[in-house]
Every structure is written in structure tokens, then in C-alpha cells.
Amino acid sequence: MNTKTAPSLTSNPFPKTHTLTLHWVSLPPSSTTLFIHTTTSSTKPTRSFCVQKTADPSNLSLTTPPPSNSTDQTLLTLLRRRKTDEAWLTYAQCTHLPSPTCLSRLVSQLSYQNKPQSLKRAQSIIQRLRNERQLHRLDANSLGLLAVAAAKAGHTLYATSIIKSMLRSGYLPHVKAWSAVVSRLAASGDDGPAEALRLFTSVTRRVRRFADPAMVADSRPDTAAYNAVLNACANLGDTRKFLQVFDEMPEFGAEPDVLTYNVMIKLCARADRKDLLVFVLERILEKRIPLCITTLHSLVAAYVGFDDLERAEKLVQAMREGRRDLCRILRDSNMENPNRNEGDVFEKLLPNSVNPSDNDPPLLAKAYSPDSRVYTTLMKGYMKAGRVTDTVRMLEAMRHQDDRASHPDHVTYTTVVSALVKAGSMDKARQVLAEMTRIGVPANRITYNILLKGYCQQLQINKAKELVREMAEDAGIMPDVVSYNILIDGCIMVDDSAGALAYFNEMRSREIAPTKISYTTLMKAFAMSGQPKLADKVFNEMLKDPRVKVDIVAWNMLVEAYSKLGLVEEAKKIIQRMRENGFYPNVSTYGSLANAIALARKPGEALLLWNEVKERCGVKKEGEDSNSPSPPPLEPDEGLLDTLADICVRAAFFRKALEIVACMEENGIPPNKTKYTRIYVEMHSRMFTSKHASKARQDRRIERKNAAEAFKFWLGLPNSYYGSEWRLEPGDDYASDSA
């Protein structure tokens, strides 16, 4: 095998004189000494580390041979004494690369500090080693710790690249390292869950290559790793992949725990199987898995997500009454007709759901009282339904609970603030914020961001700026990237592109990394102010930012920037770049281009665009089951088709106009006949009335005339199909003779 059995995260490159404590480290109970061998490169000798098991199994000490270089010796001495900052300064002054031991240890300690500055320093070491093709100097432990630190800091793409780099180099990362990245990917947007599945499959495929499981024991997926990838499947709504992964757990000795079934609750919600939620709870009880309040919270959240507040209220009320027969209560109110599309999958996941009437619902081992999280989730349901009064009333009820675990916390108050902001009651929302300060429940950044968004939505930018000042000076909370995104968007709402740019630059000056939303929102500001070149410049910066993955929304914003000025050719060039980068235009892309064509008055371009749209619409009907990855089917909307029909009617392309309105009717979009009638009367009522045209010219116009008559027939205007005349009343501005 090419895969190197490098030191895992349970082995530590720190020498004997210093102990590093890792909270997740454990040693086999039957072993007091482990010998770990690692090869740093094909040309370097194998190094051995002796790992001693101490009284505290989380404390590890490693003995390594001292380096010969005096600078390396100084660096290693500082690292042994945990003087990481001084060690970094010593490294920065080195004209040569330190030894692999020093480098690995420095990266490990910097990563373990979990500070933004330390993470940047560790990343700079990685970059230097990559540039000098010396990345093999680092051991698997240091790279794994760096991946975990990057994932915790939100640098998911960077953490993913580290794990992939380890796999390409033949290292098998520790399960705690790669599963942390899978977990972050599963919870991220865009194609994060799909990437989590790919990374999980890549690691497990390599693990399976070893006949002796003991050789890769530290890399084998555990229950936590499976829960992470199952969460990715649930977020994708991929029930069959969920079942496949779930069935693989026994292969690696991973047993489903309560979190596994909590994720299954999410899967049922994504699959629109509200009828199965109760059977997930019953399955937990049947398998005697220790239940926790988190499962009951997940159930309440699922019913709230289904807008079934009545069922959620019943569940919470039963918990308040100390009842243990929650399964019976949920079964009795389970009146849904199940969606059987995924029946086979859920019958295997939840075999207890096949004949539920044959078994009595199990009882909970003990009663569970609702805590503040459960109550707050129900409050979010009230907020979602616009029931502000009920939201405030529940807050008052929680205040008077005897159990302190049920008292409102900052999340509860933030939910109330959000409900009031959503209702437009900014003054009352500020009163809640003041009350939080008074009773000693400090508001967090999320609370302030919700208030910021409320002020910006009401175009009260000055109050938003004042709140930012109060947030920093009085509460000691500095704005984050979400705060700046809200402020940038607020500036756009009041047509202040200069203010939006100022906030963007201020954010970067404070070393706050812009997100995809930051870039696209700033692009929107320049698009709306008619500055497409500046939007293009922001887009190019976004392309260069390794922390951000450009998506179709950003491309569409760039197309929109040029389209607003009627710059058809420039917009088409952007769309071509999209295709070259693997993105297919969607309805929003075509809608922007159609608007540009209308503004530029280029009906010929509209015909080309309609042919492409028509072809994409036909994919759905003719090749829905095709495995071809391109082009994807298109669901046209009213804006796109109406704009194209408008252009064609104005240009007297009546046959194409009829094709477009037929497409509108097929997609359930009612065409605006009143508008098209007005355009026809204003622009084409005198068509084909000349009696002096030559016979040849009249013959060439027959097809166009027939199309015009058909269009008039569709509009309901008198036409040659009826053999009647149609004239405007005397005094009107236009006259026409259809004959």
C-alpha cells in the first residue's frame, strides 16, 4: 500500500519535557506504551516516537531526537516551554527551513491555540512549504490539527484542502480531523453536503484497502463521523444515500446513537414524512438508546417546520404535565396520509413503522420538562406564523417558570426581538433590548444584527449607524461580516453605492473576511448605480478569494450590471464565461439578457434567445430521464417570457410571439392580452393596408400577414378568420382594415 501509517492525532510531536493536553485524545486501556513510526519523506529515515500513558490519558509526551542546528535547538527549546509566540518570531527570522520536528511542532502549537492570528501564522508556514515543495516535512498530526483549527474558525474550504492534500500525499488523517471537516461541510451551503459525501467516501475507500484494521484504527470512521455524513445526506434530502451510509455503520463497528436518530428526524422532515416522526422516537426507545431533551427539541422543531403548531403545542404541553406517553399522544394525532415515494427506504430505517397498530407505543423512561430551547423553538413557530402576541405571551410565561432551565435566555429574547422587527415594531424591539440589559441577559451580536436589519429595511440608515456605535461602545460587541453585509444592503436600498463601498472597505480594513454575500451585495450596489465595470472589478476580486466559492448568483449579478444599461454584447460575453466555468444560465440569467435586448431594441437577439430558451424548456419534456449532465431543464417564469413576447410583438414577429404565449399557457402563466392588444393597436394597426405594393411584394408578405391574423385571433380582435372588418371608432388615432 502507498498510504503511510503516519503519526495520528493520538500521537504528539512534543518532546518529553512538555506535555500537550488534547481533550479528545485517548489511549487503549490495555497499553501503557505505544511506538509510532513515521516517514517524513521517501528520502528521510523513519523516526520513532515513544508515547507514554500517564495517569491522565489526555496528557501525552513524546521523546524526539534533538536537532543538530543551533537555531533549530533554540526553536525547539522555546516550543518545549510553550513559548509559541517567541518560537514564531524565531522561525520568522530563520533564513533556512527548520527541521521537520520543529516545523511540525510549531504548526501543531499554532493550530492548537485556536486564535485567528495563530491560524494565519500556521497557514503561512504551509504556504511557504508548498512554494518550496517541502510540504512532506510536516507530519500527519500537525496537518490534522491545522485542519481542525481551520474548520473551527469557519475556513471550511481551506480545511478541506488540507485533508485532500494529506490523502493525495498518502497520509490517512485521524478520524477526529477528517470528520470535523465533513461535519462543517455537511452544515454549509452551496454544494457543501455533496462535498462532505465525497470526502467521506474518499477516506473510507482508502481505509478499506487495509486487510489489518489495526493499522488504520485511528482513521476508521466512528459514530460521530457517520453522524456528520448522515447529516449531509439529510440536508440533501437524499434518502437512499442516507440508508446506504446507515447500513455501512456495522462494518466499522459504529453504533447509531441518539444523535443519529435526531438526524433521521431531519431526514423525515426533508422527505415530507411528518407521519414518521413519532416512529423515530419509538425506535430510540425500542433500541434502549439513552434519550435526551435534544431529541424532543428536534421533534418540536420538525413540527414547527411543517407549520403544525397544534402538534408542537400538544407535545410541549405533555412535557409540561410530566407525561411519559408522548408516543401515544403523537400517534393519536397522526392523521397524515404518508408519502410512499420513499417507502422502501423508511421501512428499512424504521421497521417499527410498517405495522404500528400491532404494537403499543412505548413509554419514556422518565418525564422530560421543556427547557428554554424547547419553548423558544415553539416561539419561533409563532413568529413564523405572525403571531406576535403569542410570542410575547410565551416570554412572560417562561419568566414565571419554577424551573430555572425554562427561564428565557438570550436566544429567547432574540426571538422576541426578531418577531417584533418582522412586524415593523422597532420601538418595542428596542425596549426588549433595553430589558435584556436591565435583567442581566446580555444581547449578543445576532440580536444587534436583527435590529440592524430592521432599521435598514425601514430605510432608517442613520438609526442603523447609531446602533452600530452603541453596539461597539456600550455592549463591547464589534460588528461582524453579517453586520457589514446588512449595512451594505441598507446603503443599496437608499441608493448610496459610495456608502456601501465604504462599509466594504472598512470591513476589510478590520481584517474581517468578506463572504459571498458581501461580494454579491456590493456588486448589486454598482449594478443599480449603473457602474458595471466596478461590479466586474468586485467580481474578479471574488474569483481570486480562495475563501469564497463563486456561484450562479454572483454570475447573474454581473450579467445584470451590464444588462441594466442595455449592453447586450457585454452581457453575452459574461454568459459565455459562465459556460466556460461550468455554469449554465438559469431563468434569472436569461431574464436579465432579455431586459438588455428590450432596452437596446435588438429584436433579432430576442429570437436567438427564445430559440435557446425553447430548447432548454424542451429538455424537461423529452429528456427528463436522460443521464446527460447538460443542459439542465429550464422552468421559465413570467418575467422572462413576458419580456420576450413584448419584444416580438413590437417587432411584428407574430409567429414567435404565439410560440411564446403558448409556452406561457403550458406553464400556467396567464399572458397579458390587454398589454399585447394595446401594443398591436398602437404599432401595427395599419399593417398590410397598402394597395400600391407590387404583386411579388404582396406574395412575400402573405406568411407574415397570416401570422398577424392568427395573433389577432388569439387576442380576440376581429380578423380574416371571421371574414369581417375591424375598424376603430371615428376619432381614434388609428384605423385598420383586416381584409
HUVEN-V723427 format. One line per field, one symbol per residue. ss: DSSP state (2 for helix, 1 for strand, 0 for the rest). phi: phi as a letter, one per 40 degrees, with the letter a starting at -180 (. if undefined). burial: b if it has 16 or more other C-alpha atoms within 10 Angstrom, else e. A space follows every 10 residues. Layout:
ss = ???
phi = ???
burial = ???
//
This chain:
ss = 0001000000 0000000001 1000000000 0011111110 0000011111 1110000011 1110000002 2222222222 0002222222 2200000002 2222222222 2220022222 2222222222 2000222002 2222222222 2200022222 2222222200 1000222222 2222222000 0222222222 2222222000 0022220000 0022222222 2222220022 2222222222 2200000222 2222222222 0002222222 2222220000 0022222222 2222200022 2222222222 0000022222 2200000002 2222222220 2220022200 0000000000 0222222222 2222000222 2222222220 0002220002 2222222222 2200022222 2222222220 0000222222 2222222000 2222222222 2220000000 2222222222 2220002222 2222222220 0000022222 2222222200 0222222222 2222000000 0222222222 2220000222 2222222222 0000002222 2222222222 0022222222 2222222222 2200000000 0000000222 2222222222 0002222222 2222220000 0022222222 2222000000 0000222222 0222222222 2222200000 0000000000 000000000
phi = .ccccccccc bbcccccbbb cbcbcabdcc bbabbbbabc acbbccbbbb ccccccccbb bbbbcccccc cccccccccc cgcccccccc cccccbcccd cccccccccc cccfbdcccc cccccccccc ccfbcccccc cccccccccc cccgcccccc cccccccccg cbccdccccc cdcccccccf cddccccccd cccccccccc cccccbdcbc cbcccccccc ccccccgccc cdccccccdc dbgcbdbccd cccccccccc cgbcccdccc cccccccfcd cbcccccccc ccccccgccc cccccccccc cgcbcccccc ccbcbccccc cbdccccccb ccccbcccbc cccccacbcc cccccccccc cccccgccdc ccccdccccc ccccccccbc ccccccdccc cccgcccccc cccccdcccg bccbccdccc cdccccccgc cccccccccc cccccgbccb ccdccccccc cccbgbcccc cccccccccc fcccbdcdcc cccccccccg bccccccccc cccccccbbc bcccdccccc dcccbgcccc cccccccdcc cgbcdbcccc cccccccccc fbcccccccc cccccccccc ccbcccccca cccbbcbccc cccccdcccc cgcccccccc cccccccgbc cccccccccc ccbbcccfbc bbcccccccc cccccccccc cccccgcdac ccgbcbbccd gccbaabcc
burial = eebbbbbbbb bbbbbeebbb eeeeebbeee eeeeebbbbb beeeeeebbb bbbeeebbbb bbbeeebeee bbbbbbbbbb ebebbebbee beeeeebbbb bbbbbbbbbb bbebeeebbe bbbebbeebe eeeebbbbbb bbbbbbbbbb beeebbbbbb ebbbebbeeb bbbbbbbbbb bbbbbbbbee ebbbbbbebb eebeebbeee eeeeebebbb bbbbbbbbbb bbbbbbbebe bbbebbeebe eeebebbbbb bbbbbbbbbb bebbbbbbbb bbbbbeeeee beeebbbbbb bbbbbbeebe bbbbbbebbe eebbbbbbbb beebeeeeee eeeebbeebb ebbeeeeeee bbbbeebbbb bbbbbbbbbb bbbbeeebee bbebbeebee eeeeebbbbb bbbbbbbbbb bbeeebeebb ebbeebeeee ebbebbbbbb bbbbbbbebe beebeebbbe beeeeebebb bbbbbbbbbb bbbeebbebb bebbeebeee eeebbbbbbb bbbbbbbbbb bbebbbebbe ebeeeebbeb ebebbbbbbb bbbbbbbbee beebbeebee eeeebbbbbb bbbbbbbbbe bbbebbbebb eebbebbebb eeeeeeeeee ebbbebebbb bbbbbbbbbb bbbbbbbbeb bebbeeeebe beeeebbeeb eeebbeebee eeeeeeeeee eeebbebbbb bbeebeebbb eeeeebeeee eeeebbbbe
//
